[in-house]
Amino acid sequence: MQREILRAARSQTKIGFIMADIDHFKKFNDTHGHKTGDELLVRLADFFKLKIRGSDIACRYGGEEFILILPESSAEDTYKRAEYLRQEVKNMKVYFHDQLLLPITLSMGMQYIQTTE
């Protein structure tokens, strides 16, 4: 994050950040087991890779938290991207051992930085 903030400051551009947290992930793990939870995390990471721009960065931030770094993204675009991803993840189909898992939802927050010298 710090590297991207510094890069944005050098080029005097903007940068957006989205924090995504899987709702009720502990309950999901308790119900389905940790291997199933691990598979869900992998599938969510794959989902983010498919749905973000090539210049964006998706990282696992914590247990079930991800951070998305969106260089040169305005506040409005960052918000629209967060809302789009939040809605799209509801339609994500995750199978584990040929069983369709229940849909998940995400809670998301965003931060926007307009850098200047």
Buried (B, 14 or more C-beta within 10 A) or exposed (E): EEEBBEEBBEEEBBBBBBBBBBEEBEEBBEEBEEEBBEBBBEBBBEBBEEBBEEEBBBEBBEEBBBBBBBBBBBBEBBBEBBEEBBEEBEEBEBEBEEEEBEEBEBEBEBEBBEBEE
